[in-house]
Amino acid sequence: MKKIIIRLDDVGGNDWQSYMVMNSFLTLKIPVSYQVVPDWLTYERAEHIKKMVSEYPEYAEIVQHGYKHVSYHRTGQQKKFEFGFSRSLAEEYNDILSGNLILRKYFGDYLTMAFTAPWEAQSQTTLQALKLVGINILLASPMSLSLLGYSPEVRTILFDIDTSRKIDGFRLQRPPQDIINDINKSTKDLIGIVLHAKELESVDLFYDLASRLKQLEKNGFSFALIKNLFY
């Protein structure tokens, strides 16, 4: 049976879009991994997210998404990055640890010890920092992983289906049926899907997407959280 794992990036800010998407998938009982940016959290936002995860632990989990979600790229560098490239091991370790401590403070045992780097930019230095913090699961795209290389001490989960794309600086959601077509064409046993909601003007298509994803259960697909795969 093929498994689908879904992550929602950029959670923890004051946008309404992410929370609408979280509710849509919870309503249909489709598991989603919330990629939370530690520095964006306030007590109220953390409590709201924690309430959702504690009430529906089989359908929601929390994963660390960077630290501040800021880019350290310089003029002339096209790729944004919070981790990797020119950042030192000490800098990356301090940021990952600081973010992890924030999430542990707010969420305790509801935190899954995995990591997604903003813009999926990371390096071997990032892997070293993750190991020092005690994180051994990395969520990444196939392209970013091919540039990173293999590490036997850090497990990787690949996400190669994105529900949106950026065109001329604007994030646009892809038609839900296109996502379903990508899933049906995939030859992988574990299919990773990335949801981006924060920058969208409307999230109406997400409920349609969630409904179509739910129908896949009838065709032999199942859904999983990261904590179900490795814990």
ZATORGU-507748 format. One record per residue (C-alpha): residue in one letter; residue number from 1; x, y, z. Coordinates in steps of 0.02 Angstrom, whole numbers, plus 50000, padded with zeros to 5 digits. Each point is the difference from the previous one (the first is absolute). Example, Ala and Ser with C-alpha at 12.3 -4.5 7.8 and 13.67 -1.06 7.14 Angstrom:
2
residuo,num,px,py,pz
A,1,50615,49775,50390
S,2,50069,50172,49967
% end
This chain:
231
residuo,num,px,py,pz
M,1,50000,50000,50000
K,2,50068,50170,49952
K,3,50013,50129,50139
I,4,49976,50187,49982
I,5,50082,50120,50121
I,6,49946,50182,49997
R,7,50089,50148,50075
L,8,49936,50179,50020
D,9,50145,50124,49996
D,10,50017,50170,50085
V,11,49886,49971,50150
G,12,50005,50110,50154
G,13,49975,50174,49929
N,14,49848,50113,50008
D,15,49930,49950,49829
W,16,49824,49930,49994
Q,17,50033,49891,49849
S,18,50102,49866,50088
Y,19,49871,49977,50137
M,20,49860,49984,49873
V,21,50096,49863,49910
M,22,50036,49912,50165
N,23,49814,49999,50039
S,24,49953,49937,49827
F,25,50113,49848,50013
L,26,49952,49965,50181
T,27,49816,50003,49951
L,28,50031,49861,49875
K,29,50120,49908,50117
I,30,50149,50011,49885
P,31,50166,50003,50094
V,32,50111,50152,49974
S,33,50171,50041,50070
Y,34,50007,50183,50055
Q,35,50169,50080,49962
V,36,50010,50131,50137
V,37,50120,50148,49997
P,38,50053,50019,50183
D,39,50036,50186,49997
W,40,49829,50041,49929
L,41,49907,49927,50148
T,42,49909,50096,50134
Y,43,49923,49918,50151
E,44,49826,50015,49925
R,45,50050,49926,49831
A,46,50095,49859,50084
E,47,49851,49958,50110
H,48,49885,49997,49849
I,49,50114,49881,49905
K,50,50027,49892,50154
K,51,49813,49984,50026
M,52,49978,49933,49823
V,53,50142,49875,50018
S,54,49949,49942,50174
E,55,49819,49973,49948
Y,56,50045,49913,49836
P,57,50171,49917,50028
E,58,49967,49872,49864
Y,59,49972,50138,49871
A,60,50125,50136,50047
E,61,50178,50020,50059
I,62,50129,50138,50023
V,63,50169,50006,49913
Q,64,50134,50135,50010
H,65,50009,50112,49847
G,66,50163,50094,50018
Y,67,50015,50130,50137
K,68,49955,50176,49940
H,69,49966,49963,49816
V,70,50115,50141,49946
S,71,50122,49993,49856
Y,72,50186,50034,50014
H,73,50031,50007,49813
R,74,50105,50143,49936
T,75,49983,50112,49849
G,76,50027,49895,49846
Q,77,49947,49837,50081
Q,78,49836,49940,49926
K,79,49964,49861,50124
K,80,49927,50051,50167
F,81,50063,49904,50152
E,82,49990,50001,50188
F,83,50112,49848,50012
G,84,50143,49934,49895
F,85,50115,50093,49880
S,86,50105,50128,50095
R,87,49933,49969,50176
S,88,50117,49920,50126
L,89,49965,49845,50104
A,90,49989,50106,50158
E,91,49874,50118,49920
E,92,49891,49860,49935
Y,93,50010,49901,50161
N,94,49952,50151,50106
D,95,49852,50042,49888
I,96,49934,49822,49990
L,97,50020,49975,50187
S,98,49918,50167,50042
G,99,49852,49958,49889
N,100,49987,49825,50070
L,101,49998,50063,50179
I,102,49858,50119,49958
L,103,49897,49860,49925
R,104,50036,49884,50146
K,105,49946,50137,50120
Y,106,49834,50026,49912
F,107,49960,49824,49939
G,108,50098,49876,50107
D,109,49971,49820,49944
Y,110,49890,50057,49856
L,111,50159,50052,49907
T,112,50063,49875,49872
M,113,50190,50009,49993
A,114,50017,50035,49814
F,115,50054,50154,49902
T,116,49957,50093,49842
A,117,50115,50140,49945
P,118,49919,50158,49928
W,119,50014,50002,49811
E,120,50064,49820,50021
A,121,50177,50069,50006
Q,122,50121,49898,50104
S,123,50175,49928,49995
Q,124,50107,49869,50083
T,125,50029,50130,50136
T,126,49813,50001,50031
L,127,50000,49812,50019
Q,128,50140,50013,50128
A,129,49903,50131,50097
L,130,49842,49896,49996
K,131,50093,49850,50071
L,132,50072,50107,50140
V,133,49824,50059,50047
G,134,49933,49822,49994
I,135,49898,50012,49840
N,136,50024,49858,49877
I,137,49859,50026,49875
L,138,50009,50127,49858
L,139,49857,50047,49884
A,140,50062,50057,49830
S,141,49967,50005,49814
P,142,50091,49880,49883
M,143,50096,50145,49921
S,144,50060,50071,50165
L,145,50049,49827,50060
S,146,50099,49964,49841
L,147,50104,50154,50036
L,148,50019,49952,50183
G,149,50064,49823,49987
Y,150,49966,49847,50105
S,151,50019,49987,50189
P,152,49970,49831,50084
E,153,49960,50085,50166
V,154,49859,50111,49936
R,155,49846,49921,49924
T,156,49920,50096,49858
I,157,49821,50012,49942
L,158,49980,50065,49823
F,159,49862,50120,49950
D,160,49989,50023,49813
I,161,49819,50055,49974
D,162,49963,50183,50039
T,163,49821,50060,49997
S,164,50052,50173,49944
R,165,50130,50086,49894
K,166,50073,50174,49995
I,167,49978,50102,49842
D,168,50075,50175,49989
G,169,50016,50005,50189
F,170,49820,49948,50034
R,171,49952,49832,50073
L,172,49858,49918,49904
Q,173,49911,49840,50047
R,174,49999,49861,49873
P,175,49834,49921,49950
P,176,49956,49860,50124
Q,177,49981,49870,49862
D,178,50179,50034,49943
I,179,50059,49948,50173
I,180,49896,49842,49993
N,181,50071,49961,49828
D,182,50177,50020,50067
I,183,49961,49880,50143
N,184,49926,49869,49885
K,185,50151,50011,49884
S,186,50126,49982,50141
T,187,50094,49836,50011
K,188,50055,50029,50180
D,189,49933,49907,50151
L,190,50012,50159,50106
I,191,49935,50156,49914
G,192,50040,50169,50077
I,193,49886,50150,49971
V,194,50038,50181,50049
L,195,49861,50123,50040
H,196,50034,50187,49996
A,197,49857,50110,50058
K,198,50077,50153,50082
E,199,50018,50109,49845
L,200,49838,49951,49912
E,201,49857,50122,49978
S,202,49874,49858,50009
V,203,50006,49825,50073
D,204,49834,49942,49926
L,205,50086,49870,49891
F,206,50077,49915,50151
Y,207,49836,49925,50059
D,208,49972,49935,49824
L,209,50176,49926,50004
A,210,49971,49922,50171
S,211,49838,49922,49939
R,212,50086,49925,49848
L,213,50143,49936,50107
K,214,49876,49917,50117
Q,215,49928,49904,49853
L,216,50170,49921,49969
E,217,49976,49890,50153
K,218,49875,49902,49897
N,219,50137,49969,49871
G,220,50125,49921,50118
F,221,50091,50154,50063
S,222,50024,50039,50184
F,223,50062,50154,50095
A,224,50136,50010,50130
L,225,50088,50122,50115
I,226,50188,50002,50022
K,227,49983,49936,50178
N,228,49907,49848,49932
L,229,50143,49957,49883
F,230,50145,50002,50122
Y,231,49932,49994,50178
% end
